[in-house]
Amino acid sequence: MSQYLALPAWSIGEDCYNDIYRLTRTYGTKIALIGGKTALEKAGGLIADALKGTDMVLSAPIWYGGEASYENAEMLKAMDEVKNCDMVFAVGGGRAMDACKVVANDLKKPLFTFPTIASNC
């Protein structure tokens, strides 16, 4: 794994999801939305709402598998909606973020993180 992974600056605030389109639009239009079950339930709708009226296409929520493992990363990488996406949106806690980092790195896709617990922001 000699890939280089660069993580962008961060956004914070009550209205920061309003900036999703502006910050991600240059990377394409097809988004794989991957994360934890609760995180996807809580934040997935907010992300979808923020992208309404844009040309962005958000996948149905994809559960990352519950553990940050190579097996789960391989399972995610084999999914058509992940293979064919332009970027990965990782939603949740540390394990979901770590699994998505491997997926995005291996598939050479831009990664945007949406941490849902303070220890991962």
C-alpha positions as CSV (number, residue, x, y, z in Angstrom):
1,M,0.0,0.0,0.0
2,S,2.2,2.8,-1.2
3,Q,-0.8,5.1,-2.1
4,Y,-0.8,8.6,-0.9
5,L,-3.9,9.7,1.0
6,A,-4.6,13.4,1.4
7,L,-7.4,14.5,3.7
8,P,-8.9,17.9,3.1
9,A,-9.6,20.7,5.6
10,W,-12.8,20.4,7.7
11,S,-16.1,22.2,8.0
12,I,-18.1,22.6,11.2
13,G,-21.3,24.3,12.2
14,E,-25.0,23.9,12.1
15,D,-25.3,24.7,8.4
16,C,-22.1,23.0,7.2
17,Y,-24.0,20.3,5.2
18,N,-25.2,23.2,3.0
19,D,-21.6,23.4,1.6
20,I,-21.4,19.7,0.5
21,Y,-22.2,20.4,-3.1
22,R,-19.8,23.4,-3.3
23,L,-17.0,21.4,-1.8
24,T,-17.5,18.2,-3.7
25,R,-18.9,19.1,-7.1
26,T,-15.5,19.1,-8.9
27,Y,-15.0,15.4,-8.1
28,G,-18.0,14.1,-10.1
29,T,-21.7,13.4,-9.4
30,K,-22.0,9.7,-8.3
31,I,-21.6,9.2,-4.6
32,A,-21.3,6.0,-2.6
33,L,-22.8,6.7,0.8
34,I,-21.2,4.2,3.2
35,G,-21.2,4.0,7.0
36,G,-22.7,2.6,10.2
37,K,-26.3,1.8,10.5
38,T,-27.2,4.4,13.1
39,A,-25.0,7.0,11.4
40,L,-26.6,6.4,8.0
41,E,-30.0,6.6,9.6
42,K,-29.3,9.9,11.4
43,A,-27.1,11.7,8.8
44,G,-28.0,10.1,5.5
45,G,-31.2,12.1,5.2
46,L,-29.4,15.3,6.0
47,I,-26.8,14.6,3.3
48,A,-29.6,13.7,0.8
49,D,-31.5,16.9,1.7
50,A,-28.3,19.0,1.2
51,L,-27.9,17.6,-2.3
52,K,-31.5,18.0,-3.5
53,G,-31.8,20.1,-6.6
54,T,-28.2,19.3,-7.7
55,D,-26.8,16.9,-10.2
56,M,-25.3,14.7,-7.5
57,V,-26.5,11.1,-7.3
58,L,-26.3,9.5,-3.9
59,S,-26.4,5.8,-3.6
60,A,-28.8,4.0,-1.3
61,P,-27.1,3.8,2.2
62,I,-24.5,1.1,2.3
63,W,-23.6,-0.5,5.7
64,Y,-19.8,-0.9,6.0
65,G,-20.1,-4.3,7.7
66,G,-19.6,-3.4,11.3
67,E,-15.8,-3.8,11.6
68,A,-12.9,-2.1,9.9
69,S,-11.5,-5.3,8.2
70,Y,-10.0,-6.1,4.9
71,E,-12.9,-8.5,4.4
72,N,-15.5,-5.7,4.7
73,A,-13.4,-3.4,2.5
74,E,-13.3,-6.1,-0.2
75,M,-17.0,-6.6,0.1
76,L,-17.6,-2.9,-0.3
77,K,-15.1,-2.6,-3.2
78,A,-17.0,-5.4,-5.1
79,M,-20.3,-3.5,-5.0
80,D,-21.2,-1.9,-8.4
81,E,-22.4,1.3,-6.7
82,V,-19.0,1.6,-5.0
83,K,-16.9,0.6,-8.0
84,N,-18.7,3.0,-10.2
85,C,-18.9,6.0,-7.9
86,D,-16.9,9.2,-8.4
87,M,-16.4,9.7,-4.6
88,V,-17.0,8.0,-1.3
89,F,-18.9,9.7,1.6
90,A,-18.0,7.9,4.8
91,V,-20.5,8.4,7.6
92,G,-20.2,7.4,11.2
93,G,-17.5,6.5,13.8
94,G,-13.9,5.4,13.5
95,R,-14.4,1.9,12.3
96,A,-16.6,3.1,9.4
97,M,-14.2,5.8,8.6
98,D,-11.2,3.4,8.6
99,A,-13.1,0.9,6.3
100,C,-14.0,3.7,3.9
101,K,-10.4,5.0,3.9
102,V,-9.2,1.6,2.6
103,V,-12.0,1.4,0.0
104,A,-11.4,4.9,-1.3
105,N,-7.6,4.5,-1.4
106,D,-7.7,1.1,-3.1
107,L,-10.2,2.3,-5.7
108,K,-8.5,5.7,-6.1
109,K,-11.6,7.6,-5.2
110,P,-11.9,10.9,-3.3
111,L,-13.1,10.4,0.3
112,F,-15.3,12.8,2.3
113,T,-15.9,12.0,5.9
114,F,-19.0,12.8,7.9
115,P,-18.1,11.9,11.5
116,T,-21.0,11.4,13.8
117,I,-19.1,11.2,17.1
118,A,-16.8,13.7,18.6
119,S,-13.7,11.5,18.8
120,N,-13.6,11.2,15.0
121,C,-14.0,14.8,14.0
